[in-house]
């Protein structure tokens, strides 16, 4: 196994790693399924067989998305933090933050347009409240501001201090959850989540980003050597399986397995993060990540639409939000007009549509 202390020089990836795009594409695909169903028919109208297992499995999405965010940062930027061109690369991340923040605000308008007053939309744009479906972009916009500042420190830090930081932030987030923040619910939501807002806390989700950085560095050291790659895949599978087993163990001990699955499917423990939800969501995310890495380029090619979607997450996100909320809900007045199977079918079409849209825009750019 790699000795982290004796391997300070992190290898650089040559080009994109298709398995990372596939893992991100799986996360976005599950997100599109969840958003299509909740946006067009509403969670209350989903039949039980749709909640468990289908909507339950979509809960892997957010954790996988954040993990892959950290992995991608490690693969693309961590090895450059000690080089002369790091300020330029850091600026690139900050410019990306501005781009993501712009689309976050634009998509809030699209999300709220059908059923919200102009005053409520303006209040949301000014952080007086939060939306629902596009808030993950707000999280990434802020994260892209502070993560570049800690990457050089992270690259130089020994492994034990990285793990200690991850554990410490988890404990800090749990402690801050008990504070009132002087009644400032918006600030609390931005930092550590709030049960009345669908925002993603920077401190409460930071451990997932840092875990992604750890996996990303391990990936760079192991992915291109067959036996090390297999070992990494097995470790991720084992950790993920143990977390999912722990979720079911806790549920079984209380004699409420099905009720626990329904609770997770209904987002109980998502905002703020709860133990059972995170065990299930992160465990499932690690399993999906391991499977994507095990499949490698072959799986990425076989599941090409998902890989293409994962190769440009922002464009895919914009596409599906515009189609669901501007086209289907607002222009076609389609909310409540579809059955659950129809909503699932639409989500599949949107995944393929996002892949086609990304391909078309790249083709246009290449032929200008």
Steps between C-alpha positions, in 0.01 A plus 500: 500500500611857437688665785353848513792646695752377244299612199467878531510553124149445372478364144312701240214354300545512125165617368161416652434182694182366342399310815474831691272641232289184520469525879400865472256413223336235719459762774344747257279231349360410841455870573306548176270211592438651843444854370271388218279303736488763775467788255222354285288286733622578854641259756162463672356350182770235452368145560670294771665276241653813352629629832659165584710407318516756216492832685700346784789425262506859374627597845843379393513795261591798719776319692646354181490842334689666787751215527575521128535878536785440744647221286501719190671783689770261619556352156503829309653744748665346806826406326535858370472679835879518542572606142557848360172499309287436810378865526367471144327171576357640825360795306339252261316341792385838629373598155316169490342594834364820345363306203328246725362778723355681196319187382386429855321836510366469145360154568339616823288735287410213267417267792277756673350665193179295468364535853687774688444874518771739374558609859567145616737442208695819578512404869647163406754656264614723788541204740187585695386141451599196294358311208496120482619335183795723406651565844778248438647750250509764772699256713756438226534870421604573859714186532698601191601817684654339809621162372779654283634672814541173691629283213871603540481430875320172438765390249779550756317364804577147628225240471424493873429875506269473199297228669499701824369803309223291345394361838532839667278672246238228543501552876498880461200483270308283748579744781403807295165339421404556864561875480239756398741732313323791663182413316670539160357191332645592159855508635446171681366342180802620302746366757350183648152451342166590653188279518280779358719569196621281216850648502822302524730605787862563415633362830259205516588391143872586515590152635358347182711734285810414704421129475479552125845663504637195682340260252616717209861488616478125555349470153793680341744271679311178432281528191767439238648194675270198472551337841491834686185598315332173599602558860355851499174374347471228766565750779232736370256210457571373850462840668182573304350159578581537870326837512187368329504195731529734798191687378301177477644381831373810678162467331477129583588563864197730524280261302424759233693407186232601251413814696868599503524454124185707448639772728822523297302499174304797642827685574483457878849575629617676184480861624674506742692176449382220725688180585268254327460707185874556465585134565267397219580785259880504539519120515305467177706776339825317582361178351399677177838674486681170544295338225574789263874472573491124459328535163745764388509612138297198384207584730526867410468409132213256559311766698602782267197730558570505874872555437427793269262648757767461767762668283315834521295499818407868492361483147302185584364666815390809309336290229285289731388792720400705194310207350317406821410840636495737203376269224296225669366682807470859377453499121316167474334530844586138566517488878266227623421390145722192499488161669802371688606260219470788253720719721761224512489472121541877469803489730659242271434723199652797685818304577538410132404855402767647726762271344392600148500869594855477637617315187332751266648804676845344488460419131397859431795637698743271316374607157495875547 
